[in-house]
Amino acid sequence: MKSKSNTENSPADTIKLVAALVILGAGIFGFYVYEDQPQLFRVLGILAVGAVAVGIAVTTNPGANLWRFMQDSRTEVRKVVWPTRQETVQTTIIVLIVVVLVAIFLWLMDMFFLWGVQQLLNPGG
């Protein structure tokens, strides 16, 4: 028997997601239709419509999974031990020094290969 897992979308979820997209599309359409209105009201309107659309989308299974993922991501970011300013500066300096050294090495290799190709193509001088 096939059991229904948490990752499957129900028809109600599909209808809710389509409704959220339609509401968001209507809000964007209204933003441009009412361009003669003050921009503040239009921006507040699009933010309100966006919040409604997100609220509807979060009630679906995929929306709830995305919300849970975002909360877990935020929790993981809080666990990160960020480097101090001194560590960041030191690491940046080391990276810059290595980049310059590799650039010089590649430039010297290019010069050597250019010299070698010229010697192969012009053996007499």
VENVEN-V841775 format. One record per residue. N is the residue number from 1. PSI is psi in radians with two decimals (* if undefined). BURIAL is + if it has 24 or more other ideal C-beta (glycine too) atoms within 12 Angstrom, else -. Layout:
BEGIN
N & PSI & BURIAL
N & PSI & BURIAL
END
This chain:
BEGIN
1 & 2.57 & -
2 & 2.09 & -
3 & 2.60 & -
4 & 2.09 & -
5 & 3.05 & -
6 & -0.30 & -
7 & -0.16 & -
8 & 2.52 & -
9 & 2.33 & -
10 & 2.85 & -
11 & -0.59 & -
12 & -0.69 & -
13 & -0.74 & +
14 & -0.75 & -
15 & -0.74 & -
16 & -0.74 & +
17 & -0.71 & +
18 & -0.73 & -
19 & -0.72 & -
20 & -0.73 & +
21 & -0.71 & -
22 & -0.75 & -
23 & -0.77 & +
24 & -0.76 & +
25 & -0.71 & -
26 & -0.66 & -
27 & -0.75 & +
28 & -0.73 & -
29 & -0.79 & -
30 & -0.59 & -
31 & -0.72 & +
32 & -0.51 & -
33 & -0.69 & -
34 & 0.75 & -
35 & -0.23 & -
36 & -0.20 & -
37 & 2.80 & -
38 & 2.46 & -
39 & -0.59 & -
40 & -0.81 & -
41 & -0.67 & -
42 & -0.73 & -
43 & -0.77 & -
44 & -0.68 & -
45 & -0.78 & +
46 & -0.59 & +
47 & -0.72 & -
48 & -0.77 & -
49 & -0.71 & +
50 & -0.70 & +
51 & -0.70 & -
52 & -0.78 & -
53 & -0.75 & +
54 & -0.71 & +
55 & -0.71 & -
56 & -0.74 & +
57 & -0.57 & +
58 & -0.37 & +
59 & -0.12 & -
60 & 2.89 & +
61 & -0.85 & +
62 & -0.63 & -
63 & -0.73 & +
64 & -0.68 & -
65 & -0.73 & -
66 & -0.75 & -
67 & -0.76 & -
68 & -0.72 & -
69 & -0.75 & -
70 & -0.68 & -
71 & -0.73 & -
72 & -0.66 & -
73 & -0.73 & -
74 & -0.69 & -
75 & -0.73 & -
76 & -0.64 & -
77 & -0.61 & -
78 & -0.41 & -
79 & -0.24 & -
80 & 2.37 & -
81 & 1.87 & -
82 & 2.53 & -
83 & 2.72 & -
84 & 2.96 & -
85 & -0.71 & -
86 & -0.77 & -
87 & -0.69 & -
88 & -0.78 & -
89 & -0.78 & -
90 & -0.76 & -
91 & -0.70 & -
92 & -0.74 & -
93 & -0.76 & -
94 & -0.76 & -
95 & -0.77 & -
96 & -0.73 & -
97 & -0.79 & -
98 & -0.70 & -
99 & -0.76 & -
100 & -0.75 & -
101 & -0.74 & -
102 & -0.67 & -
103 & -0.76 & -
104 & -0.76 & -
105 & -0.79 & -
106 & -0.63 & -
107 & -0.76 & -
108 & -0.71 & -
109 & -0.70 & -
110 & -0.76 & -
111 & -0.74 & -
112 & -0.80 & -
113 & -0.64 & -
114 & -0.79 & -
115 & -0.76 & -
116 & -0.73 & -
117 & -0.69 & -
118 & -0.63 & -
119 & -0.62 & -
120 & -0.67 & -
121 & -0.46 & -
122 & 1.17 & -
123 & -0.46 & -
124 & -0.19 & -
125 & * & -
END
